[in-house]
Amino acid sequence: MKDLRTENPESFENKLASLETIVKKLEEGSLTLQETLALYEKGMKMSSELNEALNEAEKHMREISNGKILAPEEET
């Protein structure tokens, strides 16, 4: 699993923008079957990665809310 604290903070937004571009291209319907399948596969992979990142962020937020993660000044 990826550590969101060390991952490029813009990577999620960049991947989301790329996924939105893929969806628009697929919705246009002007691609060949091969192009459609390749973009669909790429989009599904990106969607899975984005979902994983969101799940990790949610888990991290729950840990913070439950006091399991110390603020930097509280660490010893």
N, C-alpha and C positions, 0 to 999 in steps of 0.2 A: 504494500500500500504506500501511496505517496504521502510525504510529509508536507502539508500545505504551508507550513511556516518557512520551508526552504525552497519551495517551488516559486518560479517567477510569478509575481502577483498578477501580471497581465495575461498569463497564459490561459487562464480560464475564459476571460473575456475574448481573447483572440480565437480560441477554439469555438466559442459560441458563435462569434461572427462568421467564422468559416462554415460552421454547420448551417447557419441561416442562408448563406450563399448557396450551399449545396441544395438545400430545400427549394430555393427559388428556381435554380436550374432544373431540378427534377419536375417542378410544377409547370414549367414552361412547356414541357413535352416535346422539345425539338431535338432531343439527343437520340443517338442510335441506341439500340438495345445494349450493346457492349458498354457504351459510355454510361448508360443508365445504371446498369448493374455495378459498374466500378464505383460510380458516385454513391449509389445506395450503400454499398459495402463500406466505403469510407465514412459516410454519414452515420451508419450504425455503430461503427467503431468509436467515432467521436462522441456520439450520444452516450455510449457506455462509459467512456472516460470522464465525461462531464458529470454523469450521474454518480460515478464513484467519488469524484472530487466533492460533490455536494454532500454525499453521505459522510465523508471524512470531516467536512466542515461542521456538519450537524453533530457528529460524535464529539468533536473538539469543543463545540459550544456547550454541549451537555456536561462534559468534564469540567469546564470552567464554572458552569452554573452550580455544579455539585461540590465545588471547592477542591477537586482533585488536582488541579493545576495551580501551583503557586505563582504569584506575580514575581517578576524578576527580583524585586527588592526583598521578597520574603524568602527566597532560596538561600540555603546555607551551604 
